Amino acid sequence: MPDAHQAIKIVARRTGLTAHVIRIWEKRYGAVAPKRTGTNRRLYSEDQIQRLTLLRELTQSGHSIGQVAKLPTEKLRKLAVESTGAGGPTDGATHQPPTIMGFLDDAVAAVKTLDAPRLDAALKRAEIKLGSQGLLQRVIAPLAQTIGELWRDGSITAAHEHFASAVIRIFLGHAAKPFAASADAPVIVVATPAGQIHELGALLVGAAAANLGWHVTYLGASLPAAELAGAARQNRARALALSLVYPEDDPRLDGELTKLRETLPAEVALLVGGRAMPAYRETLEKIGATQINDLAHLCSALEDLRRPAKKGKR
C-alpha cells in the first residue's frame, strides 16, 4: 500500500467521520485495513479514504454498515449512485461528468429554478466524490460565493438565496446526525451579527466545526451582541464564530463588534470571517478577533483551540 500516508485525524476531516467511528468500522466490520507504522499509528490510502466516504453516504441513506462494509468499492460506488439517483437532474444533466464545475453548475441551476430535490442530489453526488470536507471547501463555499454575486447583480432574488440556505441547512444537518461529537467536546457558537442577514457562510462554519468534532450551537442570522454573548456564556463555549458577508459598510457593526468583545467572557475566542470581513479589519484588530481567511484557515484555528483540552481544560 505505497500511497498509505494519511493519518486518521486527516481522514476523519476529509470523510466527515469521527476517528472513533473509523476505528469501529475497521475493527468490528473490516471496512478498511490501514497500514501501521512502527509505532502502531494508522495510515490510510486515498482509495481507503474514498471507500470510507462511500460507506458514510450509504449508512446515511439507510444501509446497515454490517451489510455494506466488506463490499467491493465499485459495488459501493454503484449503490451510492443508486441512492442519490432519485430526484436528480431531469434536463439531461444526469450523465454530466462528476467534475467540480459540473457539481457547481448543477447546484446553481437548481437554485435558479428553486428545485430542492435537484440541489440535494447535486450535493450528495459531490459528497460521494469529494468527501465531507471537500464538499464544503470545493463546492458549497464557491456555491455560496456565486449565489451572493448573482444576488448582487440582480440575476436572482433574495428568495433564491433563502431557498439555497434552507436546503443546505437541512442537508448539512442530516449529514452530521450519525456522527455526533463526544460528550466532552468543546462548544462553538455560530451566527451572524446584527445587520448581517446572509447566513450561508455561517452554515459552512458550523458544518466545518462539526466535522472536526465540535459541539455546534447554530443561532442563525442577525443577532445583537448581547444575545450572542449570552448564548456563549450559557453554553460555556470555547469559541464564537461570526460570518460577515453583506453589507460591507454598516455604520452600526463596528459598535456591535466592540460591545460583543466587552460582554463576551475573556476566555471565549472570537473568530470572524466572510467576504465583508476585510471592511471591518481595523475594529477586528482592536478587539483581538481572529480573522479567518477561508475554511482551511478556520479548521486550523479550531484545531489550535482544541489543544488545551488535552490538558484537561474545557
Secondary structure as the mmCIF struct_conf table of DSSP 4:
data_model
#
loop_
_struct_conf.conf_type_id
_struct_conf.id
_struct_conf.beg_label_comp_id
_struct_conf.beg_label_asym_id
_struct_conf.beg_label_seq_id
_struct_conf.end_label_comp_id
_struct_conf.end_label_asym_id
_struct_conf.end_label_seq_id
TURN_TY1_P TURN_TY1_P1 PRO A 2 ASP A 3
STRN STRN1 GLN A 6 ALA A 7
HELX_RH_AL_P HELX_RH_AL_P1 ILE A 8 THR A 15
BEND BEND1 GLY A 16 GLY A 16
HELX_RH_AL_P HELX_RH_AL_P2 ALA A 19 TYR A 29
STRN STRN2 LYS A 35 ARG A 36
TURN_TY1_P TURN_TY1_P2 GLY A 38 THR A 39
STRN STRN3 ARG A 42 TYR A 44
HELX_RH_AL_P HELX_RH_AL_P3 GLU A 46 GLN A 60
TURN_TY1_P TURN_TY1_P3 SER A 61 GLY A 62
HELX_RH_AL_P HELX_RH_AL_P4 ILE A 65 VAL A 68
TURN_TY1_P TURN_TY1_P4 ALA A 69 LYS A 70
BEND BEND2 LEU A 71 LEU A 71
HELX_RH_AL_P HELX_RH_AL_P5 THR A 73 GLY A 85
TURN_TY1_P TURN_TY1_P5 ALA A 86 GLY A 87
BEND BEND3 ASP A 91 GLY A 92
HELX_RH_3T_P HELX_RH_3T_P1 ALA A 93 HIS A 95
HELX_RH_AL_P HELX_RH_AL_P6 ILE A 100 LYS A 112
TURN_TY1_P TURN_TY1_P6 THR A 113 LEU A 114
HELX_RH_AL_P HELX_RH_AL_P7 ALA A 116 LEU A 135
HELX_RH_PI_P HELX_RH_PI_P1 LEU A 136 ILE A 140
HELX_RH_AL_P HELX_RH_AL_P8 ALA A 141 ARG A 152
TURN_TY1_P TURN_TY1_P7 ASP A 153 GLY A 154
BEND BEND4 SER A 155 ILE A 156
HELX_RH_AL_P HELX_RH_AL_P9 ALA A 158 ALA A 176
HELX_RH_3T_P HELX_RH_3T_P2 LYS A 177 PHE A 179
HELX_LH_PP_P HELX_LH_PP_P1 ALA A 180 SER A 182
TURN_TY1_P TURN_TY1_P8 ALA A 183 ASP A 184
STRN STRN4 VAL A 187 PRO A 193
TURN_TY1_P TURN_TY1_P9 ALA A 194 GLY A 195
HELX_RH_AL_P HELX_RH_AL_P10 LEU A 200 ASN A 211
TURN_TY1_P TURN_TY1_P10 LEU A 212 GLY A 213
STRN STRN5 HIS A 215 LEU A 223
HELX_RH_AL_P HELX_RH_AL_P11 ALA A 225 GLN A 234
TURN_TY1_P TURN_TY1_P11 ASN A 235 ARG A 236
BEND BEND5 ARG A 238 ARG A 238
STRN STRN6 ALA A 239 SER A 243
BEND BEND6 TYR A 246 TYR A 246
BEND BEND7 GLU A 248 GLU A 248
TURN_TY1_P TURN_TY1_P12 PRO A 251 ARG A 252
HELX_RH_AL_P HELX_RH_AL_P12 LEU A 253 THR A 263
BEND BEND8 LEU A 264 LEU A 264
TURN_TY1_P TURN_TY1_P13 ALA A 266 GLU A 267
BEND BEND9 VAL A 268 VAL A 268
STRN STRN7 ALA A 269 GLY A 273
BEND BEND10 GLY A 274 GLY A 274
TURN_TY1_P TURN_TY1_P14 ARG A 275 ALA A 276
HELX_RH_3T_P HELX_RH_3T_P3 MET A 277 TYR A 280
HELX_RH_AL_P HELX_RH_AL_P13 ARG A 281 LYS A 286
TURN_TY1_P TURN_TY1_P15 ILE A 287 GLY A 288
HELX_LH_PP_P HELX_LH_PP_P2 ALA A 289 ALA A 289
STRN STRN8 THR A 290 ILE A 292
BEND BEND11 ASP A 294 ASP A 294
HELX_RH_AL_P HELX_RH_AL_P14 LEU A 295 ARG A 306
HELX_RH_3T_P HELX_RH_3T_P4 ARG A 307 LYS A 311
TURN_TY1_P TURN_TY1_P16 GLY A 312 GLY A 312
#
